[in-house]
């Protein structure tokens, strides 16, 4: 029995996705120039180091960012896989793992990030572990050499966001005292981290007044 047309197309797409993980982007993919109205680089997104504007890698990176900004996760994954196959750098792995994470495939993101050590990759890897319920692994990745950090004084990647994530890990691990310390440190850096304030309330901890954001002065 011949497969249906949708099934045939799905099979072809799966084959393309599989090939993307092993073939250099330049070997089988030719991307068009950006059409009118599409920026050469996404606004507010810094260009990765060593990426030459106008190159194949730059085109793949730009269209991947464009896809992410427009919530086209499957398209972003496909392009990022091509990019990472062509230039398996830390920033390319971070972009691919971000695509996987945002598309709900945290386990695939972990596979991409397991051997990387940059701060932003450690933070994203810890997020993936938390989503997968692997709290011990998340803590180890986020703290690095500072583990186990029983006094909650270690520096972690991504500043306030990293401290908040450590607070969440400790909260979920029933380590109340450590969770409170991390969450307070988070709010000391960024008082607008409402999620950290909410977590402190959940723990029954007092919220210091110094951590509350102040209203801007009234205009005259």
Residue, then its C-alpha position, 0 to 999 in steps of 0.5 A: x500500500x502506497x503511503x499517503x501524500x502527507x506521510x510521504x512529505x513528512x518522511x522527506x522532511x525527516x530525511x532532510x532534518x537528519x541530513x542537516x545534522x551531518x552535512x555541511x551547510x554549504x554542501x546542500x543548501x543555498x539560501x536566498x538573500x533576505x527579502x525587502x523588510x527583513x533586516x540583515x541582522x535581528x535588532x538587538x541580537x549581537x553578532x557572534x564572534x568570527x561571523x562574517x556578514x554576507x557569509x553562508x553562516x551569517x545567512x543561516x544565523x540571521x534566518x534562525x534568529x528571524x524564525x525564533x523571533x516569529x515563533x517558527x520553532x521547527x524552521x529555526x531548528x532546521x536552520x540551526x542544525x545546518x549552522x551547527x554542522x558547518x561551524x560547531x562553535x559554542x555560540x552555534x551550539x547555544x543557538x541550536x540548543x535554544x531552538x530545541x529548548x523553545x520547541x520543547x525538546x530539552x533532551x536534545x538540547x542537553x545532548x548539544x550542550x553536554x561538553x560546552x563550558x561557556x557561562x551562557x551554555x551552562x545556564x541553558x544546560x541547567x534550564x534544560x535539566x530543570x525542565x527534565x526534572x534532573x535537579x542534581x545535574x542542574x545544580x552541578x552544571x550551574x555551580x561548576x567548580x563552586x559546588x556544592x556551595x552550601x552557604x549559597x555564596x557562589x557566583x553563577x552564570x547570567x547574574x540575577x537569572x542564574x541566582x533565581x534558577x539556583x533558588x528554584x533548584x533549591x526550592x524544588x530540592x527542599x533546601x529552604x535556607x539555600x533557596x532563600x539566600x539565592x533568591x535574596x541575592x537575585x533580588x538585590x541585583x534585579x528587584x524586578x525579578x517578580x518570580x523571585x519575590x513570588x518564590x520567597x513568598x512561597x517559602x514563607x520568607x520575609x521580603x526585605x524592603x530594600x528589594x522592592x522596586x521604587x516608583x519613578x519620580x512623578x513627571x511635572 
